[in-house]
Amino acid sequence: MTDATTKVIENNEAAAPWWTRAVVYQVYPRSFADSDGDGIGDLAGIRSRLGYLAELGVDVIWLSPVYPSPQHDNGYDIRDYEDIDPVFGTLADFDELVAEAHGRGIRIVMDLVVNHTSDEHPWFVESRSSTSNPKRDWYWWRAPREDGSAPNGWTSAFSGPAWTRDETTGEYYLHLFAKQQPDLNWENPEVRQAVYAMMRRWLDRGVDGFRMDVINLIAKRVELVDGPERGSGLGFTMGPQIHDFLQEMHREVFAGREGEYLTVGEMPGVSIEDAVLFTDPARAEIDMVFQFEHVSLDSGSHKFDAIPLDFVALKSNLARWQDGLAERGWNSLYLNNHDQPRLVSRFGNDTEYRVESATLWALVLHLHRGTPYIYQGEEIGMTNVKFESIEHYRDIESLNHYREAVDDYDQAPSSVLAGVHARGRDNARTPMQWDATEHAGFTTGTPWIAVNPNYPELNAEADRASGRSVFDFYRKLIALRHENETVALGGFELLEPTHPTLYAFMRTSSSERLFVVANVSDEPFDGELPLDIGGAELVLGNYPVDTDAPLRPWEARLYRL
């Protein structure tokens, strides 16, 4: 968007895309609601909770993968792009979910996982059958080096090498994730056309868009695939052809199609400059990106090396993205998802000030400019889990890390487990805590992963009955974004950027000024605020009203000046 276009959007909300004032709710189907007692969440369970989501006020449900899968990576290893895994239901169940969600004014966005497939996908079964198979070039195959080793020294995101030797032909195939997730070769136009045709069929079925898993990884730096480079394979991706691929996808799938769709690209390692190109409407690629800079600030030498959060660095990082995409492009706003620890445990105080820190971060995040994403359970302040043994964990990333650290590097099991407690993806994947009945009301059977033991006190039913409901606070924030043009589209200015505990910023439009101030601390803040709030209207706060008091621990306020 040009500067002139930006001014038009700020002064004419009708000119802005619908998703600028929308809020997305991510459902992890395995862990949301189980309708048949097999211990695994399903589509009928999601449908039974649509009233809950409608009351919350969300506009979009993003479904993590529900396709047929061997479940090596909890559904991100897809065996068939065109069907529903029986553990989740049937295509008829999916159609009912879409129809009922649409009847409530809620859109459905599917997870699109096309960097890789399952090794059980028919495409890969054919590809590995012989070097002359027509689908051989649908994946990345390379002959071994003279000494029989892998084509290069790339490592996968889930530990170990990124190349696996296949016994049938003696050649190696590339997998940036688990060995059961071979990477598709997007250099092959037949692959691209097959993907686009699949996407069109889901849109024909009523789907309202796609969240595109690690979509920037589809473009490999081809000249390095056969090189001697070592290091994470993810570092050799996002080749220059990525923009051509995404523009082609837009032309083939979305251009000229009636309807309003949402396209979100998950992009590890993306920069602000990259994001501007990806999300500039004039380029017709995608609507917004998921980037990872802000959720990498509290990791040391690797993901499971948890270090204290540098709060000033977090503010600075979020503000840079606000500024960088202020004139062209759009931000996605998140602190939680299926790959991240629970925000109240990671960035807040999940014991004494759980409700306060959960609602503080909600207010801070939702008052930034961009589309907010809520991950299931975030809206009631769910916390991390600390299972006593690695045997209780299910995530392939955590299990591989633990095995490699303990067996190969002789690290103490207790210290490795502490890293899994802090950063493991299963923190987000324990079942949704609905009520205080057995298994938190998630299932009548045995859940596929244990429920967080704190569910008798921390659950949706108890939260909503509380006088200080996290759910109710999120509901107010969502309504505010729907109703207030400044919240949705106004400018952003960070205040007090170097203050160690104060998060303060402005949102402005031609009609009003909004001031957000938050005390990110267990201690009261009684210093000087960066702006005079005398005569200002308190629009929303996460404590009982007492505007004459200093900011209490984990207190957040929104003022209209």
C-alpha positions as CSV (number, residue, x, y, z in Angstrom):
1,M,0.0,0.0,0.0
2,T,1.2,3.5,-0.7
3,D,1.1,6.3,1.8
4,A,-2.0,7.6,0.1
5,T,-3.7,4.3,0.4
6,T,-2.8,4.1,4.1
7,K,-4.5,7.4,4.7
8,V,-7.6,6.2,2.9
9,I,-7.8,3.1,5.1
10,E,-7.3,5.1,8.3
11,N,-10.3,7.3,7.4
12,N,-12.5,4.8,5.7
13,E,-12.9,1.5,7.4
14,A,-14.9,0.1,4.5
15,A,-11.6,0.3,2.4
16,A,-9.8,-2.1,4.8
17,P,-9.9,-5.9,4.3
18,W,-12.3,-7.7,6.7
19,W,-9.4,-9.4,8.4
20,T,-8.0,-6.1,9.8
21,R,-10.7,-6.1,12.4
22,A,-11.0,-9.9,12.8
23,V,-9.8,-12.2,15.6
24,V,-8.6,-15.8,14.8
25,Y,-9.0,-18.7,17.2
26,Q,-6.7,-21.6,16.7
27,V,-8.1,-25.1,17.4
28,Y,-5.7,-28.0,17.9
29,P,-8.3,-30.7,17.1
30,R,-6.6,-33.6,19.0
31,S,-6.8,-31.7,22.2
32,F,-10.0,-29.5,22.0
33,A,-13.0,-31.7,22.5
34,D,-13.6,-35.4,22.2
35,S,-17.2,-36.5,21.2
36,D,-16.8,-40.3,21.1
37,G,-14.7,-41.1,24.1
38,D,-11.6,-42.4,22.3
39,G,-9.4,-39.9,24.0
40,I,-8.7,-37.8,20.9
41,G,-10.5,-34.6,20.0
42,D,-12.6,-34.6,16.8
43,L,-14.7,-32.5,14.5
44,A,-17.9,-33.3,16.2
45,G,-16.3,-32.2,19.5
46,I,-15.4,-28.9,17.9
47,R,-18.9,-28.5,16.5
48,S,-20.3,-29.0,20.0
49,R,-18.3,-26.1,21.3
50,L,-19.1,-23.6,18.5
51,G,-21.5,-21.8,20.8
52,Y,-18.6,-21.1,23.2
53,L,-16.5,-19.6,20.4
54,A,-19.4,-17.6,19.1
55,E,-20.0,-16.1,22.6
56,L,-16.3,-15.3,22.8
57,G,-16.8,-13.4,19.5
58,V,-14.1,-14.8,17.3
59,D,-14.4,-14.4,13.5
60,V,-12.2,-17.3,12.3
61,I,-11.4,-20.8,13.4
62,W,-8.0,-22.0,12.2
63,L,-7.9,-25.8,12.3
64,S,-4.6,-27.5,12.8
65,P,-4.3,-30.5,10.4
66,V,-7.2,-33.0,10.3
67,Y,-6.1,-34.9,7.2
68,P,-5.3,-38.6,7.2
69,S,-1.8,-39.0,8.8
70,P,0.4,-41.6,10.5
71,Q,0.7,-38.9,13.2
72,H,4.5,-38.9,13.5
73,D,4.2,-35.1,13.9
74,N,0.7,-34.9,15.2
75,G,-0.9,-34.5,11.8
76,Y,1.8,-32.3,10.1
77,D,2.8,-35.5,8.2
78,I,0.0,-35.8,5.7
79,R,-0.9,-39.0,4.0
80,D,-3.8,-37.7,1.9
81,Y,-4.6,-34.0,1.3
82,E,-8.1,-34.7,0.1
83,D,-9.8,-36.4,3.1
84,I,-10.3,-36.4,6.9
85,D,-8.5,-38.7,9.3
86,P,-10.9,-41.2,10.8
87,V,-9.8,-40.2,14.3
88,F,-11.3,-36.8,13.6
89,G,-14.4,-37.9,11.7
90,T,-15.4,-37.8,8.0
91,L,-15.8,-35.4,5.2
92,A,-19.5,-35.2,6.1
93,D,-18.5,-34.2,9.6
94,F,-16.3,-31.5,8.2
95,D,-19.0,-30.2,6.0
96,E,-21.4,-30.0,9.0
97,L,-18.7,-28.1,10.9
98,V,-18.2,-25.6,8.1
99,A,-21.9,-25.1,7.6
100,E,-22.7,-24.6,11.3
101,A,-19.7,-22.3,11.8
102,H,-20.8,-20.2,8.8
103,G,-24.3,-20.1,10.3
104,R,-22.8,-18.5,13.3
105,G,-20.8,-16.0,11.3
106,I,-17.4,-17.8,11.9
107,R,-15.1,-18.6,9.0
108,I,-13.0,-21.8,8.8
109,V,-9.3,-21.7,7.8
110,M,-7.4,-24.9,7.1
111,D,-3.8,-25.7,7.8
112,L,-1.9,-26.1,4.5
113,V,1.2,-28.3,4.9
114,V,2.9,-28.5,1.5
115,N,6.6,-28.1,2.2
116,H,6.5,-31.8,2.9
117,T,4.2,-34.8,2.9
118,S,4.1,-38.0,4.9
119,D,6.4,-40.8,3.6
120,E,3.1,-42.8,3.3
121,H,1.6,-40.3,0.8
122,P,1.0,-42.0,-2.5
123,W,3.2,-39.4,-4.2
124,F,6.2,-40.4,-2.2
125,V,5.4,-44.1,-2.4
126,E,5.6,-43.8,-6.2
127,S,8.6,-41.4,-6.0
128,R,10.8,-43.9,-3.9
129,S,9.8,-46.9,-6.0
130,S,12.5,-46.3,-8.7
131,T,14.8,-43.6,-10.1
132,S,12.8,-43.7,-13.3
133,N,9.3,-43.3,-11.8
134,P,7.4,-40.2,-13.2
135,K,7.1,-38.9,-9.6
136,R,10.8,-39.3,-8.8
137,D,11.4,-35.6,-9.3
138,W,8.4,-34.6,-7.0
139,Y,10.8,-34.9,-4.0
140,W,14.5,-34.0,-3.4
141,W,16.6,-37.1,-4.2
142,R,20.4,-37.1,-4.4
143,A,23.0,-39.9,-4.9
144,P,25.4,-40.4,-2.0
145,R,28.8,-38.9,-2.1
146,E,31.8,-41.1,-3.0
147,D,32.2,-42.2,0.6
148,G,28.5,-43.2,0.8
149,S,27.5,-40.3,3.0
150,A,24.6,-37.9,2.6
151,P,24.7,-35.2,-0.1
152,N,25.5,-32.5,2.4
153,G,25.7,-31.9,6.1
154,W,22.3,-30.3,6.7
155,T,20.5,-31.1,9.9
156,S,16.8,-31.3,10.4
157,A,14.6,-29.2,12.7
158,F,13.8,-32.2,14.8
159,S,17.5,-33.3,15.4
160,G,19.7,-35.5,13.3
161,P,20.5,-35.3,9.6
162,A,18.1,-33.8,7.1
163,W,18.9,-36.6,4.6
164,T,17.8,-40.3,4.9
165,R,19.1,-43.1,2.7
166,D,16.3,-45.1,1.0
167,E,17.1,-48.8,0.7
168,T,15.1,-49.2,-2.6
169,T,17.4,-47.1,-4.8
170,G,20.3,-46.3,-2.4
171,E,19.7,-42.6,-2.8
172,Y,19.0,-40.0,-0.2
173,Y,15.8,-37.9,0.2
174,L,15.6,-34.5,1.9
175,H,13.5,-33.9,5.0
176,L,13.9,-30.7,6.9
177,F,11.8,-32.1,9.7
178,A,11.2,-35.8,10.7
179,K,12.5,-38.6,8.4
180,Q,8.8,-39.5,7.8
181,Q,8.2,-36.0,6.3
182,P,10.0,-35.9,2.9
183,D,10.2,-32.4,1.3
184,L,8.3,-31.8,-1.9
185,N,10.3,-30.4,-4.8
186,W,8.5,-27.1,-5.7
187,E,10.9,-26.6,-8.6
188,N,8.7,-29.2,-10.4
189,P,5.7,-27.4,-11.9
190,E,3.7,-30.7,-11.7
191,V,4.0,-30.5,-7.9
192,R,2.8,-26.9,-7.8
193,Q,-0.2,-27.6,-10.0
194,A,-1.2,-30.6,-7.9
195,V,-1.1,-28.5,-4.8
196,Y,-3.1,-25.7,-6.4
197,A,-5.8,-28.1,-7.6
198,M,-6.1,-29.5,-4.0
199,M,-6.4,-26.0,-2.6
200,R,-9.2,-25.1,-5.0
201,R,-11.1,-28.2,-4.0
202,W,-11.1,-27.2,-0.4
203,L,-12.2,-23.7,-1.2
204,D,-15.0,-25.3,-3.3
205,R,-16.0,-27.2,-0.2
206,G,-16.5,-23.9,1.8
207,V,-13.1,-23.3,3.4
208,D,-12.3,-19.6,3.9
209,G,-8.5,-19.7,3.5
210,F,-5.3,-21.3,4.6
211,R,-2.7,-21.0,7.3
212,M,0.4,-22.1,5.3
213,D,2.8,-24.2,7.4
214,V,6.5,-23.2,6.9
215,I,5.6,-21.9,3.5
216,N,8.8,-20.0,2.9
217,L,10.8,-23.3,3.1
218,I,9.2,-24.5,-0.1
219,A,11.9,-22.5,-2.0
220,K,15.2,-24.2,-1.5
221,R,18.4,-22.4,-2.4
222,V,19.0,-24.9,-5.2
223,E,22.6,-24.1,-5.7
224,L,23.4,-25.2,-2.2
225,V,21.5,-28.5,-2.2
226,D,24.5,-30.2,-3.7
227,G,27.1,-28.2,-1.8
228,P,29.2,-29.1,1.2
229,E,27.4,-26.7,3.6
230,R,26.7,-27.8,7.1
231,G,24.1,-26.6,9.6
232,S,20.4,-26.5,9.9
233,G,18.6,-27.2,6.6
234,L,16.2,-24.4,7.4
235,G,19.1,-21.9,6.9
236,F,19.4,-22.9,3.2
237,T,15.7,-22.2,2.3
238,M,13.6,-19.2,1.2
239,G,15.3,-19.0,-2.1
240,P,14.5,-16.0,-4.4
241,Q,11.8,-18.1,-6.3
242,I,9.5,-18.0,-3.2
243,H,7.8,-14.8,-4.5
244,D,7.2,-16.4,-7.9
245,F,5.7,-19.5,-6.2
246,L,3.3,-17.5,-4.0
247,Q,2.3,-15.1,-6.8
248,E,1.6,-18.1,-8.9
249,M,-0.4,-19.7,-6.1
250,H,-2.5,-16.5,-5.8
251,R,-3.2,-16.4,-9.5
252,E,-4.1,-20.1,-9.7
253,V,-6.1,-20.4,-6.5
254,F,-7.6,-17.1,-5.5
255,A,-7.6,-14.6,-8.3
256,G,-11.0,-14.2,-9.8
257,R,-12.7,-16.4,-7.2
258,E,-15.8,-15.0,-5.5
259,G,-15.5,-14.6,-1.8
260,E,-13.3,-13.2,0.9
261,Y,-10.4,-15.4,1.9
262,L,-7.5,-15.3,4.4
263,T,-4.0,-16.4,3.6
264,V,-1.4,-16.6,6.4
265,G,2.2,-17.7,5.8
266,E,4.2,-19.2,8.7
267,M,7.8,-18.2,7.8
268,P,10.7,-19.1,10.1
269,G,13.6,-16.7,9.7
270,V,11.6,-14.0,7.8
271,S,12.8,-10.4,8.1
272,I,10.6,-7.3,8.2
273,E,11.9,-6.4,4.7
274,D,10.8,-9.9,3.5
275,A,7.4,-9.6,5.2
276,V,6.7,-6.2,3.5
277,L,7.2,-7.9,0.2
278,F,5.1,-11.0,1.1
279,T,2.1,-9.0,2.4
280,D,2.1,-5.9,0.1
281,P,-1.4,-6.2,-1.5
282,A,0.0,-4.8,-4.7
283,R,2.2,-7.9,-5.1
284,A,-0.7,-10.4,-4.5
285,E,1.1,-13.0,-2.5
286,I,-0.4,-13.5,1.0
287,D,-2.2,-11.4,3.6
288,M,0.1,-11.7,6.6
289,V,3.0,-13.7,8.0
290,F,3.8,-15.5,11.2
291,Q,7.3,-14.6,12.2
292,F,9.3,-15.9,15.1
293,E,11.7,-13.2,16.2
294,H,9.7,-12.2,19.4
295,V,9.3,-15.8,20.5
296,S,13.0,-16.5,20.1
297,L,14.3,-13.9,22.5
298,D,14.2,-16.1,25.6
299,S,16.2,-19.0,24.0
300,G,19.9,-19.4,24.4
301,S,22.0,-21.7,22.2
302,H,18.9,-23.7,21.1
303,K,15.2,-23.7,21.6
304,F,15.2,-25.8,24.8
305,D,17.9,-23.6,26.4
306,A,15.5,-21.3,28.3
307,I,16.9,-18.0,29.4
308,P,15.2,-15.1,31.2
309,L,13.2,-12.8,28.9
310,D,14.7,-9.5,28.0
311,F,11.5,-7.4,28.4
312,V,13.0,-4.3,26.8
313,A,14.2,-6.4,23.8
314,L,10.6,-7.8,23.4
315,K,9.1,-4.4,23.4
316,S,11.7,-3.2,20.9
317,N,11.1,-6.2,18.6
318,L,7.3,-5.9,18.5
319,A,7.6,-2.2,17.9
320,R,10.0,-2.7,15.0
321,W,7.4,-5.0,13.3
322,Q,4.7,-2.4,14.0
323,D,6.8,0.3,12.4
324,G,8.0,-1.9,9.6
325,L,4.6,-2.9,8.4
326,A,2.9,0.4,9.1
327,E,2.5,1.6,5.5
328,R,2.6,-1.6,3.5
329,G,1.6,-5.1,4.6
330,W,0.1,-6.4,7.8
331,N,1.1,-8.0,11.1
332,S,-0.2,-11.2,12.7
333,L,-0.2,-10.9,16.5
334,Y,0.4,-13.9,18.7
335,L,2.2,-15.1,21.9
336,N,0.7,-18.6,21.9
337,N,0.1,-21.4,19.4
338,H,0.5,-25.1,19.1
339,D,4.3,-24.8,18.9
340,Q,4.8,-22.4,21.8
341,P,4.7,-22.6,25.6
342,R,1.7,-21.1,27.4
343,L,2.1,-17.3,27.5
344,V,1.1,-16.9,31.1
345,S,3.8,-19.3,32.2
346,R,6.4,-18.0,29.8
347,F,5.8,-14.2,29.9
348,G,3.7,-13.8,33.1
349,N,3.3,-15.2,36.6
350,D,1.2,-18.4,36.4
351,T,0.7,-18.7,40.2
352,E,0.0,-15.6,42.3
353,Y,-0.9,-13.3,39.4
354,R,-2.1,-15.8,36.8
355,V,-5.4,-14.0,35.9
356,E,-3.7,-10.6,36.0
357,S,-0.7,-11.5,33.8
358,A,-3.0,-13.4,31.4
359,T,-5.2,-10.4,30.9
360,L,-2.3,-7.9,30.8
361,W,-0.8,-9.7,27.9
362,A,-4.2,-10.0,26.2
363,L,-4.7,-6.2,26.4
364,V,-1.2,-5.5,25.3
365,L,-1.3,-7.8,22.3
366,H,-4.8,-7.1,21.1
367,L,-4.1,-3.3,21.1
368,H,-1.2,-3.7,18.7
369,R,-2.0,-3.1,15.0
370,G,-2.5,-6.4,13.2
371,T,-4.8,-9.5,13.4
372,P,-4.7,-11.2,16.8
373,Y,-4.6,-15.0,17.1
374,I,-5.9,-16.7,20.2
375,Y,-4.7,-20.3,20.9
376,Q,-7.2,-22.6,22.6
377,G,-7.1,-22.2,26.4
378,E,-5.3,-18.9,26.2
379,E,-8.7,-17.2,26.8
380,I,-9.0,-18.9,30.2
381,G,-5.3,-18.5,31.2
382,M,-4.2,-22.1,30.8
383,T,-0.6,-22.8,32.0
384,N,2.4,-25.0,31.1
385,V,2.5,-28.5,32.4
386,K,5.4,-30.2,34.2
387,F,5.2,-33.9,33.7
388,E,7.6,-35.8,36.0
389,S,9.0,-38.1,33.3
390,I,9.7,-37.9,29.6
391,E,7.5,-40.9,29.1
392,H,4.5,-38.6,29.6
393,Y,5.4,-36.4,26.6
394,R,4.2,-37.1,23.1
395,D,5.9,-34.4,20.9
396,I,8.5,-35.8,18.4
397,E,10.6,-32.6,18.7
398,S,10.8,-32.9,22.5
399,L,11.4,-36.7,22.5
400,N,14.2,-36.5,19.9
401,H,15.8,-33.6,21.7
402,Y,15.7,-35.5,25.0
403,R,17.1,-38.7,23.5
404,E,19.9,-36.9,21.6
405,A,20.9,-34.8,24.6
406,V,20.9,-37.7,27.1
407,D,22.2,-40.5,24.9
408,D,24.5,-38.8,22.5
409,Y,25.8,-35.8,24.6
410,D,25.5,-37.4,28.1
411,Q,23.6,-34.5,29.6
412,A,21.8,-34.9,32.9
413,P,18.2,-36.1,32.3
414,S,16.9,-33.7,34.9
415,S,18.4,-30.7,33.2
416,V,17.2,-31.8,29.8
417,L,13.7,-32.4,31.2
418,A,13.7,-28.9,32.6
419,G,14.2,-27.5,29.1
420,V,11.3,-29.6,27.9
421,H,9.2,-28.3,30.8
422,A,10.0,-24.7,29.7
423,R,9.8,-24.9,25.9
424,G,8.2,-28.2,24.9
425,R,5.3,-28.1,22.4
426,D,3.2,-30.4,24.6
427,N,2.7,-27.4,27.0
428,A,0.2,-26.2,24.4
429,R,-1.2,-29.6,23.5
430,T,-2.5,-30.9,26.8
431,P,-6.4,-31.1,26.6
432,M,-8.6,-28.1,26.8
433,Q,-9.8,-27.7,30.3
434,W,-13.6,-27.3,30.1
435,D,-14.7,-28.2,33.7
436,A,-13.7,-29.9,36.9
437,T,-15.0,-33.4,35.9
438,E,-12.6,-36.2,35.2
439,H,-10.1,-35.3,32.4
440,A,-11.4,-31.7,32.5
441,G,-14.5,-32.6,30.5
442,F,-12.3,-33.2,27.4
443,T,-13.2,-36.9,27.0
444,T,-15.0,-39.7,28.7
445,G,-12.1,-42.0,27.8
446,T,-8.4,-41.9,28.4
447,P,-6.9,-38.8,26.8
448,W,-4.1,-39.2,24.3
449,I,-1.9,-37.0,26.5
450,A,-2.6,-36.3,30.1
451,V,-4.6,-33.3,31.2
452,N,-2.7,-30.6,33.2
453,P,-3.2,-31.5,36.9
454,N,-4.4,-28.0,37.7
455,Y,-7.7,-28.5,35.8
456,P,-10.0,-28.8,38.9
457,E,-9.3,-25.2,39.6
458,L,-8.4,-23.9,36.2
459,N,-11.1,-24.6,33.7
460,A,-13.5,-22.7,31.4
461,E,-16.6,-23.3,33.6
462,A,-14.8,-22.0,36.8
463,D,-13.3,-19.0,34.9
464,R,-16.6,-17.9,33.5
465,A,-18.2,-18.1,36.9
466,S,-15.5,-16.0,38.4
467,G,-15.8,-12.3,39.1
468,R,-12.5,-11.8,37.3
469,S,-13.0,-14.0,34.2
470,V,-10.1,-14.1,31.6
471,F,-12.7,-15.3,29.1
472,D,-14.9,-12.2,29.7
473,F,-11.8,-10.0,29.3
474,Y,-11.0,-11.5,25.9
475,R,-14.6,-11.1,24.9
476,K,-14.4,-7.4,25.6
477,L,-11.1,-7.0,23.7
478,I,-12.6,-8.8,20.6
479,A,-15.7,-6.6,20.7
480,L,-13.5,-3.5,21.0
481,R,-11.5,-4.5,17.8
482,H,-14.8,-5.0,16.0
483,E,-16.2,-1.7,17.0
484,N,-13.3,0.7,17.2
485,E,-11.5,1.9,14.0
486,T,-8.5,3.1,16.0
487,V,-7.9,-0.3,17.5
488,A,-8.1,-2.0,14.1
489,L,-6.3,0.5,11.9
490,G,-4.8,3.3,13.9
491,G,-1.1,4.2,14.1
492,F,1.3,2.8,16.7
493,E,3.9,4.6,18.8
494,L,5.9,2.9,21.6
495,L,6.6,5.0,24.7
496,E,9.3,4.4,27.3
497,P,11.1,1.9,25.1
498,T,13.9,1.3,27.7
499,H,11.8,1.1,30.9
500,P,12.4,-2.3,32.5
501,T,8.8,-3.0,33.6
502,L,6.5,-0.5,31.9
503,Y,4.8,-1.3,28.6
504,A,3.3,1.9,27.2
505,F,2.2,2.8,23.7
506,M,-0.2,5.0,21.7
507,R,-2.8,4.1,19.1
508,T,-4.0,7.1,17.1
509,S,-6.4,7.9,14.3
510,S,-7.9,11.0,12.9
511,S,-10.7,10.8,15.4
512,E,-9.1,9.7,18.7
513,R,-6.0,8.8,20.7
514,L,-5.8,5.6,22.8
515,F,-3.1,5.1,25.5
516,V,-2.1,1.6,26.7
517,V,-0.1,1.3,29.9
518,A,0.9,-2.0,31.6
519,N,3.0,-2.9,34.6
520,V,4.9,-6.1,33.7
521,S,6.0,-6.9,37.2
522,D,5.1,-8.6,40.5
523,E,5.7,-5.2,42.2
524,P,3.5,-2.1,42.1
525,F,4.5,0.7,39.8
526,D,4.2,4.2,41.3
527,G,6.5,6.2,39.0
528,E,5.6,8.8,36.5
529,L,3.5,7.7,33.5
530,P,4.8,9.0,30.1
531,L,1.5,10.8,29.5
532,D,-0.9,12.9,31.7
533,I,-4.1,10.8,32.2
534,G,-6.0,13.5,34.0
535,G,-9.5,13.6,32.6
536,A,-8.8,10.6,30.4
537,E,-11.5,7.9,30.0
538,L,-10.6,4.5,31.3
539,V,-11.9,2.2,28.5
540,L,-10.7,-1.1,29.8
541,G,-8.6,-2.4,32.7
542,N,-7.8,-5.8,34.2
543,Y,-8.3,-4.7,37.8
544,P,-11.3,-3.4,39.7
545,V,-11.5,0.3,38.9
546,D,-9.2,2.5,41.0
547,T,-7.6,5.0,38.6
548,D,-6.1,7.0,41.5
549,A,-4.0,4.0,42.6
550,P,-0.5,3.3,41.2
551,L,-0.4,0.5,38.7
552,R,-0.7,-2.7,40.7
553,P,1.2,-5.9,39.9
554,W,0.5,-7.0,36.3
555,E,-2.1,-4.2,35.9
556,A,-3.0,-3.0,32.4
557,R,-5.2,-0.1,31.4
558,L,-6.5,1.3,28.2
559,Y,-7.3,5.0,28.2
560,R,-9.0,7.3,25.7
561,L,-7.3,10.7,25.9
